[in-house]
Amino acid sequence: KMVQGLTDVLKEWKCLEEEYQQLQETHRMYLKKLEEISELQNHCSSSISHQRKRVKELSHVVKKYGKAPSGEDAKYLVEINEKIKMRPNAFFEMESFLPKENGLYLNLVLGNVNITLLSKQSKFAYKDEYEKFKLYLTVILLLFSFICYFFVNYRFLDAILNFLLLWYYCTLTIRESILITNGSRIKGWWVSHHYISAFLSGIMLTWPDGNLYKTFRNQFLAYSLYQSFVQCLQYYYQSGCLYRLRALGERHNMDLTVEGFQSWMWKGLTFLLPFLFFGHFWQLFNGLSLFRMAQLPDCNDWQVFMCSLCFLILFMGNFFTTVAVVRQKIKSRSQKPKSL
């Protein structure tokens, strides 16, 4: 029995040794492919930079001589000009699958770490996880605001709510920066919106419990409750709209739901505009209320004026951005029949 058992052990070890040799070979090939991929990435990045520079130089030449020739040459110049206009989008798509340097914010938070996701599956998975994170936290904030407003009047729970808001917005800024690096087209005011909201939440967290805080408390909790409700509405309707537009090829696969109004939301989502504008004017009301409180003789809390400033900035950014998008959409719709 001992001999038979030892024979089995030797056979098992021999089998394991052969598998280990195969594993070593597979790992060696893996390291070799990694080196090849790194070389290809560097080559693609340098080629894109070279192409971008050459295209820019050629576009100046085309603009300079575009009006001079006629006939066949003019036709070729028009074709070249159209292709030049399409190149930036093509370069953007290529670079979204190549490692790139982090921006200042990500370098400060994460350090010089490569956060580029190199496959479509991993990009989509991270984007979907970001959307679920927004939805789940919005629902939690909605419930928390509801409890604090209607059932519990305790400063410690208010502080937990404000800390949750601070953590939520700070996390969104980091995740959005990673998504932008990986090809999501989050632009303009909606990038800055979460930074200001995180700053506002941090100030609310440090506001000491006093008469001024108690005066503004219910107004802020009601505002938080309403904002969370509108964000839930936006998520469900924007995600449905984005799904349809992606299926039609009209939107990029890495586009995200936002907390404002964008031109692609026009079809079927204009009913959200009254909710959004009401929220914008509530921000103005909060800012003016806090500004009046800051003028009181017994106001010694610096948080009052800073919160007022944050709310007024949020109102101006949200309101004027939404108005600009609506105006642009109405203008483009009115010009369509003329072009036809």
N, C-alpha and C positions, 0 to 999 in steps of 0.2 A: 504493500500500500504506500509506503514512504517513497519507494522508487517511482511508482506510478505517479504519485503526487508531485515529485520533483520534476519528472518528465513533463507533466502538464504545465508546471511553472516555467520551465525552459522554453516550451513551445509558445506560451503566452508572451514571454519576454521577447522572443524572436519576432513575433507578430507586431508587438509594440515598437520594436526597434525599426522594423521596415516602415511602419506608419510615421515614425519620428523622422526618418530620412526623407520621406515624401513631404512631410510638413516643413522641414528645413528648405527643401527645394522650392516649395510653393512660396514660402516666406522670402526667399532670395529673389524669386521672380517678382513678387509684390514690391520689394524695395527698388528693384530695377525699373518697374513700371512707374513708381512714384517719382523717381529721378527723371524719367522721360516726360511725365506729365508736368513736372516743374519746369523743365526746359521748354516744353510747348507753351505753357502759360506765359513765361517770360517773352518768348518769341511773339506770341499773339499780342501781348500788351504793347511791346515796342512797335509792332507793325501797325496797330490801331493808332498809336500816337503819331507815327510817320504818315499814315493815311489821312488822319485828321488835319495835320499841318499842310499836306499837299492839296487837299480838297479846299481848305481855306484860301490858300494862295490862288488856286485855279478859279474859285468863285469870284475873286476880285477881278481877275482877267476877263471872265465871262461878262461881268457887269460892265466892264470898261468897253468891251467891243460888241456887246449884245445888240446895240442899236445900229451899228455900222453896216454889217453885211445884209444881204437879201437873198431870197431864193433858197437853194438847198442848204447853204451855210447857216442861214438863220434858223432853219428847221432843226439842224443838228445842235445849234446852240441852245435852243429851247429844250430839247431832249436832255442835254447835258445839265442844264439848270434844274430841271425837274428831278433828275437823279441826284444832284448835289443836295437838294432839299431833303431827300429821303435818307441820305447817308447818316446824319446824326442819330436817327432812331435805330438804324442798323448797328451803329457802333455801341449805342446804349444797350441793346440786346446782347451783343457779344460780351461787353464788359460785365454784365450782370452775372456771368458764369466764370469770371476771372477774379483772382484775389486782388484786392485793392487796399490802399491805406485807409485806416479808420479816420474819421473826422476828429476834431478836437474834443468833442464831448465824449465819444466812445473811448478815446485814448485816456481821458481823465478817469473814466469809470472802470473800464476793463483793462486798460493798458494796450500795448501794441500786440494784440492778438488777432489772428486771421479769423474773421467771422463770416466769410463768404461761403454760402452753401452752394456746392458745385453740381447738384443735380436738381432737376425739376421737381422730383418727388419730395426731396427734403425742403425745397423752397415752399411748395404748396402746403406741406405738413406744418411748417413753422408759421405760415400765414394763417392757416385754419386754427392752429392752437392759439395764436394771438387774438383772433376773432372770438373764440370761445372764452378766453380769459377776460376780454372786455365784457362779454355778455354776463358771465357768472358774477364778476365783481360788481357790475351795475345792478344786478338783482339783489346782491347782498347789501349794497349801499342803499337801495330802495327800501328794503326791509328794515335796515338799521335806522334810517332817517324816520321811517314811519313809527317805529317803537319809541325813539327819542322825542318825537313831536307829540304823540298822542298819549303815551303811557308813562314815560320815565323822564323826570327832570333832575338829572344828576350830572354834575360837571365831569366826573370821571368817564362816564359813558360818552359824553360829548367829545372828550379828548380822544377816546378810542375811535370814534367816527372820523374825526379830523385826521388822526394818524393813518387810518385806513385810506382816506382820500389822498393824503400825501404819498403814501406808499404806492397807491394805484397809479397816480399821475407820473410819479418818478419812474415806475416800472414801464409805463406806456412810452415815455420818452426814450428809454433804452431800447425797448423792443422795436419801436418805430425807426430808430436810427439803424438798427440791424436790418430791418426790412428795406429801408431806402438803399442801403449798401447792396442788397440782393435784388434790386430791380423794382421795388414798389415806388410808384410815382405819387408820393405824398408831397404836396407843394404848398408854398405860400403861407398864409396865416395859420392854417390848421396844424402846421408843424410847431409854431410858436405858442399856440393855444394851450397845449398841455404843460409847457414850461411855466407859463404865467399861473395856470391853475394849481400846479404843484407849489409854487411860491405862495399863493394865496392860502392854500391848505396849511402850509407851515406856519404862516402868521396866525391863522385862526387857532392852531394848536397851542401857540404860546400866549394867547390872549388870556390874562388872568380873570378869574371869576369875580365879577363886580357888578355894579348897577348897570354900567354901559353894556357889558356882555349880556346880561340878562335881558336888557331892552331889545337887543338885536337877535338874541338866540332863536326865538320862534320864527322870525322872518327868514333867517338863514336856513333853518331846518326845513321850512316849507319850500324854500327855493331848491335845496338839495333833493328833496322828495320829488319835486316837479321835474328837475333836470334828469334824474335817474329814470323817471317814467318816459320822458321824451327820448332819451338815449335808447331805451328798450324798443320803442316804436321805430326809431331810425334803424336800429340793427336789423329788425325783421324785414322791413320794407326795402332797405338798401341792399341787403344780401339777396333778396329775391330779384331785385332789379339788376344787380350785378351778374347774377347767374344767367339771366336771359341775355344780357348784352354780351357776356363772354361766349355764350353758345352761338350768337350771331356774328361773333368776331369783331364786335365794335368796342370792346374794352380789353385791356391787358389782363392776363391771368393773375398778376400780382397786385391788382388794384384792391383797395381796402374800403370798408365802410368808414365814414368820417362822422364827426359830431356837428357838421354844418350842412349846407346845401351846395351841391355841385351840379354842373350843367347836365350830366348824364342821369340825374335823378328826376329830370323834368317829366318824363313820361310816367304817368300814374302815381307820382309821388308829390305832386304840388299841394296835396292836402296837408303835408307836413309844414308848409310855410307858416300858417297862422300859429302853430305850436312853437316854431322856432322864433318867430318875431316876438311872441309873448314872452318867451324866455330871455330874449335879448333886452327887452324893455324892463324886465324884472331885474336884470343886472344893472341897468341904469338906475332903477329905483333903489336898489341896494347901495350903489355908489353914492347917490345923492343923500340917502338917509344917513349913511356913515359920515359923509362930509359935514352934514348939519350937526351930527353928534360931536365931531372933532372941534366945532366952534364953541362948544359949551365951556363955561369957565372951569367946571370941575373935571374936565377931560384931561387925564394925565397918561392915558394909554396910547403909546405910539402906534399900536396895532390898528386903531380906529382909522387914522388917516391913510395908512398903508393899504388896508383892506379896501377903503374907498377908492384909492388910486387903481388897485388891481381890478376891481369891478368895473370902473369906468373904462379902463383899457380893454377889458374883455368885451364890454358892450360895443365900443367903437370898432374893434376888430371884427367881431361877429356880424354886427349890423351892416357895416359898409361892405364887407366881403360878400354877404348874402345878397345885398342890393345889387352889387356889381355883377354877380353871377346871373341873377334874374334879369337884369337889364341887358346883359350880353345875349342871353338866350332869347329874349323877346326880339331883340334886334336881328339876330341870325334867322329867326323864324319869319320875320317880316321881309327879309331880303331873299328868302328862298323862292317865292313865286316870281320875283323880278328876274332872277337868274334863269328860271325855267322859261 
